[in-house]
């Protein structure tokens, strides 16, 4: 009876929507037995526009269960292409989102990123759960070289990048978190490097950054790197990183351009000398590493998901490495993320289970219907 009433409600809303011609309803279905929280769904802008011809990106209101929802208009060559939303859907159930004309509420941004010239050209990015940075050209000029990814341990849902850099004391925890992760001349938390004669060929700092989108629900940017010699072959890396709100994982797409047919690569997590926990899931295609506890600062855990690209894992050169093979002009898309024992994940096992559920969601996405 409950399901019958629900579908009758959906049917009536669809009829009313089509008659009014000033709103458009989509249904998002969860086909799995697990609750899905804050997952990205993109609704085609042309579908919205065809139903509500007068709508514009500046006069769009998105509703669900009578509440206004935060959204982000996605552009392609300065033209709207889709609207990003983050529905939460109970197991084996569906929710409806309504798109209509109106004046939207101004929501706080949940993702943010920028180049930081006041700190030697770092590029830093964050969402309401995690934060990261990579090192840029001004730092390279000092001789400090690394293409690794740095993790900031964060325990606030507020944006902290501007605040922490202005305070210039982010190696101490003032109640929101701190930077105590050590990268050095390593891959840090999940960067990628080519393999030559079974050894990593580490790159240097990025030379240029390009910001594509910057909140409120997703931040995406591209990093460019100088040519790198891999034996007799010169390769050029570029890296697109995308971080969405409410997620502990970044989506990273890496390309290596050069005169080669294929090249072995590895994404790695630097390991520490003290005892720490390593987990390798050959079936789901990911590695996970929990760092040893650092005094009152607690423990960080990091995972790298290669999924179908996964070609095994190995402890090597002070890293736990996940291997893949890249052909010429192929893009390797993988996922990297972290947790912190002072921000919701008390054990390494909790983080591993979160990683497993993230992989499962990637393999079985929410279903969008118009």
C-alpha positions as CSV (number, residue, x, y, z in Angstrom):
1,X,0.0,0.0,0.0
2,X,2.8,2.4,0.9
3,X,4.5,1.9,-2.5
4,X,1.2,2.3,-4.3
5,X,0.6,5.6,-2.6
6,X,4.1,6.7,-3.4
7,X,3.9,5.9,-7.1
8,X,0.5,7.6,-7.3
9,X,2.1,10.7,-5.8
10,X,4.9,10.5,-8.4
11,X,2.3,10.1,-11.2
12,X,0.3,13.1,-10.1
13,X,3.3,15.3,-9.7
14,X,4.4,14.4,-13.2
15,X,1.0,15.3,-14.6
16,X,0.9,18.6,-12.8
17,X,4.5,19.4,-13.9
18,X,3.7,18.7,-17.5
19,X,0.6,20.8,-17.4
20,X,2.2,23.7,-15.6
21,X,5.2,23.7,-18.1
22,X,7.2,25.7,-15.6
23,X,8.9,22.8,-13.8
24,X,10.5,19.5,-14.7
25,X,10.6,16.4,-12.4
26,X,13.3,13.7,-12.6
27,X,13.4,10.4,-10.7
28,X,16.6,9.0,-9.2
29,X,16.6,5.3,-8.3
30,X,18.9,3.3,-6.1
31,X,19.1,-0.2,-7.5
32,X,21.1,-1.6,-4.6
33,X,20.3,-2.8,-1.1
34,X,22.6,-0.2,0.5
35,X,21.6,3.4,1.3
36,X,23.3,5.9,-1.1
37,X,24.2,9.2,0.5
38,X,25.2,12.4,-1.4
39,X,26.1,10.8,-4.7
40,X,26.8,12.9,-7.8
41,X,24.0,12.9,-10.5
42,X,24.1,15.1,-13.5
43,X,20.8,16.1,-15.2
44,X,21.1,17.1,-18.8
45,X,20.5,20.8,-19.2
46,X,18.9,20.3,-22.6
47,X,16.3,18.0,-21.1
48,X,15.5,20.7,-18.5
49,X,15.4,23.4,-21.0
50,X,13.2,21.4,-23.4
51,X,10.6,21.1,-20.6
52,X,10.9,24.6,-19.2
53,X,12.0,26.8,-22.1
54,X,12.2,30.0,-20.1
55,X,14.5,28.7,-17.5
56,X,18.1,30.1,-17.2
57,X,21.1,29.0,-15.1
58,X,20.6,32.1,-12.9
59,X,16.9,31.5,-12.4
60,X,16.8,27.8,-11.4
61,X,15.4,26.3,-8.2
62,X,15.9,22.6,-7.4
63,X,13.5,21.0,-4.9
64,X,13.3,17.6,-3.2
65,X,10.7,16.6,-0.5
66,X,9.7,20.2,-0.2
67,X,13.2,21.5,0.5
68,X,15.4,23.6,-1.7
69,X,18.6,21.8,-2.8
70,X,22.1,23.0,-3.5
71,X,23.2,22.4,-7.1
72,X,25.9,23.4,-9.5
73,X,25.5,24.2,-13.2
74,X,28.2,22.5,-15.3
75,X,29.4,24.3,-18.4
76,X,31.1,23.2,-21.6
77,X,32.7,26.0,-23.5
78,X,30.8,28.5,-21.4
79,X,27.5,26.8,-22.4
80,X,25.4,25.0,-19.8
81,X,25.6,21.2,-20.3
82,X,24.2,19.7,-17.1
83,X,23.1,20.4,-13.5
84,X,25.0,18.6,-10.8
85,X,22.9,17.5,-7.7
86,X,23.7,15.1,-4.8
87,X,20.7,13.0,-3.9
88,X,20.5,10.6,-1.0
89,X,18.4,7.6,-1.8
90,X,17.3,4.8,0.5
91,X,18.0,1.2,-0.5
92,X,15.9,-0.1,-3.4
93,X,14.0,3.1,-3.5
94,X,13.7,6.4,-5.5
95,X,13.5,10.1,-4.9
96,X,12.2,12.9,-7.1
97,X,13.9,16.2,-7.9
98,X,12.0,19.1,-9.3
99,X,13.7,21.8,-11.5
100,X,11.7,25.0,-11.9
101,X,12.0,28.7,-12.5
102,X,12.7,30.9,-9.6
103,X,15.3,32.8,-7.6
104,X,17.6,30.3,-5.9
105,X,18.8,30.5,-2.4
106,X,22.5,31.3,-2.0
107,X,24.2,28.2,-0.5
108,X,27.6,28.0,1.2
109,X,30.2,26.4,-1.0
110,X,31.1,22.9,-0.1
111,X,34.2,22.6,-2.3
112,X,37.0,25.1,-3.0
113,X,40.5,25.2,-4.6
114,X,43.0,27.7,-5.8
115,X,46.7,28.3,-6.5
116,X,48.4,29.8,-3.5
117,X,51.1,32.2,-4.7
118,X,51.7,33.5,-1.2
119,X,52.9,30.0,-0.3
120,X,55.3,29.3,-3.1
121,X,52.6,28.4,-5.7
122,X,50.9,25.5,-3.8
123,X,47.7,24.3,-5.4
124,X,45.3,23.5,-2.5
125,X,41.8,22.1,-2.7
126,X,39.2,20.9,-0.2
127,X,35.6,19.9,0.4
128,X,33.5,19.8,3.6
129,X,35.4,16.6,4.7
130,X,39.0,16.6,3.4
131,X,41.8,18.8,2.1
132,X,44.9,18.4,0.0
133,X,47.7,20.3,-1.8
134,X,50.4,19.8,-4.3
135,X,53.6,21.7,-4.8
136,X,54.2,24.3,-7.5
137,X,57.0,26.1,-9.5
138,X,58.0,28.7,-6.8
139,X,58.8,25.9,-4.4
140,X,60.7,23.9,-7.1
141,X,62.9,27.0,-7.5
142,X,64.1,26.4,-3.9
143,X,65.2,22.9,-4.8
144,X,62.3,21.2,-3.0
145,X,60.9,18.8,-5.6
146,X,57.9,16.5,-5.4
147,X,54.9,15.6,-7.5
148,X,53.4,13.8,-4.5
149,X,50.0,14.6,-3.0
150,X,49.9,16.2,0.5
151,X,47.0,15.5,2.9
152,X,45.7,18.0,5.4
153,X,44.0,16.4,8.3
154,X,40.7,18.2,8.6
155,X,37.8,17.9,11.1
156,X,35.4,20.7,10.2
157,X,32.9,21.1,7.4
158,X,34.0,24.7,6.8
159,X,36.4,25.7,4.1
160,X,39.8,26.3,5.7
161,X,42.3,26.9,2.9
162,X,42.3,30.7,3.0
163,X,42.1,30.8,6.8
164,X,45.0,28.4,7.4
165,X,47.3,30.0,4.9
166,X,46.6,33.4,6.3
167,X,47.2,32.2,9.9
168,X,50.4,30.5,8.6
169,X,50.4,28.0,11.5
170,X,48.7,25.0,9.9
171,X,51.2,22.5,11.4
172,X,49.4,22.9,14.7
173,X,45.8,21.9,15.4
174,X,43.7,24.9,16.4
175,X,40.5,22.9,16.5
176,X,39.9,22.4,12.8
177,X,42.8,20.1,11.9
178,X,46.4,20.5,10.7
179,X,49.0,19.5,8.2
180,X,51.2,16.8,9.7
181,X,51.5,14.5,6.7
182,X,55.0,14.2,5.3
183,X,55.4,13.9,1.5
184,X,59.1,14.6,0.6
185,X,60.5,13.1,-2.5
186,X,57.7,10.5,-2.7
187,X,54.3,9.9,-4.3
188,X,52.7,11.0,-1.0
189,X,49.0,10.1,-1.0
190,X,48.4,8.5,-4.3
191,X,50.3,10.3,-7.1
192,X,51.3,8.3,-10.2
193,X,54.8,7.7,-11.7
194,X,56.1,5.7,-14.6
195,X,58.0,2.5,-14.0
196,X,61.4,1.9,-15.6
197,X,63.5,-1.3,-14.9
198,X,61.1,-2.0,-11.9
199,X,61.8,1.4,-10.4
200,X,59.7,4.5,-10.0
201,X,60.6,7.5,-12.1
202,X,59.4,10.4,-9.9
203,X,58.3,13.7,-11.5
204,X,58.8,17.2,-10.2
205,X,56.4,20.0,-9.1
206,X,53.7,21.1,-11.5
207,X,54.5,24.0,-13.8
208,X,51.0,25.3,-14.5
209,X,47.5,24.9,-13.1
210,X,44.1,25.5,-14.7
211,X,40.9,25.7,-12.7
212,X,37.8,24.5,-14.5
213,X,35.0,24.6,-11.8
214,X,35.0,25.7,-8.2
215,X,31.9,24.8,-6.2
216,X,29.5,24.7,-4.6
217,X,29.4,20.9,-5.2
218,X,32.5,20.1,-7.2
219,X,36.0,21.6,-7.8
220,X,38.0,20.4,-10.8
221,X,41.4,21.5,-12.0
222,X,44.2,20.4,-14.2
223,X,47.9,20.3,-13.4
224,X,50.6,20.4,-16.1
225,X,54.1,18.9,-15.6
226,X,57.5,19.4,-17.4
227,X,58.8,16.7,-19.6
228,X,60.3,13.7,-17.8
229,X,62.9,11.3,-19.1
230,X,61.9,7.6,-18.7
231,X,64.9,5.9,-20.1
232,X,65.3,7.2,-23.7
233,X,61.7,8.3,-23.9
234,X,60.5,11.8,-22.9
235,X,57.0,11.8,-21.4
236,X,54.8,14.6,-20.3
237,X,52.3,14.2,-17.5
238,X,49.0,16.0,-17.1
239,X,46.6,15.4,-14.2
240,X,42.9,16.4,-13.8
241,X,41.7,16.2,-10.2
242,X,38.0,16.5,-9.3
243,X,36.7,16.6,-5.7
244,X,33.0,16.6,-4.9
245,X,31.2,17.7,-1.8
246,X,30.5,15.1,0.9
247,X,33.1,12.6,-0.4
248,X,36.4,11.4,1.0
249,X,37.6,10.5,-2.5
250,X,39.1,12.5,-5.4
251,X,38.6,11.4,-9.0
252,X,42.0,11.7,-10.8
253,X,42.6,11.3,-14.5
254,X,46.3,11.1,-15.5
255,X,47.7,11.2,-19.0
256,X,51.3,10.5,-20.1
257,X,52.1,11.8,-23.6
258,X,55.3,10.6,-25.4
259,X,56.8,8.4,-28.0
260,X,55.8,5.0,-26.6
261,X,53.2,2.3,-27.3
262,X,52.7,1.4,-23.7
263,X,54.2,2.2,-20.3
264,X,53.9,0.6,-16.9
265,X,52.9,3.0,-14.1
266,X,52.0,2.9,-10.4
267,X,50.0,4.9,-8.0
268,X,51.6,4.8,-4.6
269,X,51.2,5.7,-1.0
270,X,54.4,6.5,1.0
271,X,54.9,4.2,4.0
272,X,56.5,5.0,7.3
273,X,59.2,3.1,9.2
274,X,57.0,2.4,12.2
275,X,54.4,-0.4,12.2
276,X,51.4,0.4,10.2
277,X,48.5,-1.4,8.5
278,X,48.4,-2.3,4.7
279,X,45.3,-3.7,3.0
280,X,45.3,-5.0,-0.6
281,X,42.0,-5.9,-2.3
282,X,42.8,-7.7,-5.5
283,X,39.2,-8.4,-6.4
284,X,38.0,-4.8,-6.1
285,X,41.3,-3.3,-7.2
286,X,42.4,-1.0,-4.4
287,X,45.1,-0.6,-1.8
288,X,44.8,1.0,1.6
289,X,47.3,2.1,4.1
290,X,47.0,3.4,7.7
291,X,49.8,5.5,9.0
292,X,51.2,5.0,12.5
293,X,49.8,7.2,15.2
294,X,51.5,10.6,15.5
295,X,51.0,11.6,19.2
296,X,47.9,13.6,19.8
297,X,47.4,14.1,16.1
298,X,46.0,10.6,15.6
299,X,46.2,8.4,12.5
300,X,45.6,9.1,8.8
301,X,44.4,6.3,6.4
302,X,44.7,6.5,2.6
303,X,43.2,4.4,-0.2
304,X,43.9,4.3,-3.9
305,X,41.3,2.7,-6.2
306,X,42.3,1.5,-9.6
307,X,39.3,-0.9,-10.0
308,X,39.5,-2.5,-13.5
309,X,42.9,-1.0,-14.2
310,X,44.4,-2.7,-11.2
311,X,47.4,-5.0,-12.1
312,X,48.5,-6.0,-8.6
313,X,50.3,-4.4,-5.7
314,X,53.7,-4.5,-4.1
315,X,55.7,-2.9,-1.3
316,X,58.6,-1.1,-3.1
317,X,60.9,1.9,-2.6
318,X,59.2,2.9,0.6
319,X,55.7,2.8,-0.9
320,X,52.8,0.4,-1.2
321,X,52.2,0.6,-5.0
322,X,49.2,-0.3,-7.1
323,X,50.2,-1.1,-10.7
324,X,48.6,-0.3,-14.1
325,X,49.5,-0.3,-17.8
326,X,49.0,2.8,-19.9
327,X,49.1,2.8,-23.7
328,X,49.9,5.9,-25.7
329,X,47.4,8.7,-25.2
330,X,45.4,6.6,-22.8
331,X,43.9,8.3,-19.7
332,X,44.2,6.4,-16.4
333,X,41.3,7.3,-14.2
334,X,41.5,6.3,-10.6
335,X,40.4,7.5,-7.1
336,X,42.3,8.6,-4.1
337,X,41.0,9.5,-0.7
338,X,41.7,9.6,3.0
339,X,40.2,9.5,6.5
340,X,41.4,10.7,9.9
341,X,41.0,9.0,13.3
342,X,39.9,12.4,14.7
343,X,37.2,13.0,12.1
344,X,34.9,10.0,12.1
345,X,37.1,7.0,11.3
346,X,38.5,5.5,14.5
347,X,40.0,2.3,12.9
348,X,41.7,1.2,9.7
349,X,38.9,-1.4,9.2
350,X,36.3,1.3,9.2
351,X,38.1,3.1,6.4
352,X,38.6,-0.1,4.4
353,X,34.8,-0.8,4.6
354,X,34.1,2.8,3.5
355,X,36.5,2.2,0.5
356,X,34.7,-1.0,-0.4
357,X,31.3,0.7,-0.4
358,X,32.7,3.5,-2.5
359,X,33.9,0.9,-5.1
360,X,30.5,-0.8,-5.0
361,X,28.8,2.5,-5.7
362,X,31.1,3.2,-8.7
363,X,30.2,-0.1,-10.2
364,X,26.4,0.3,-9.7
365,X,25.5,4.0,-10.1
366,X,22.2,5.6,-9.3
367,X,19.7,5.5,-12.2
368,X,18.3,8.8,-13.6
369,X,15.0,8.8,-15.5
370,X,13.0,11.7,-17.0
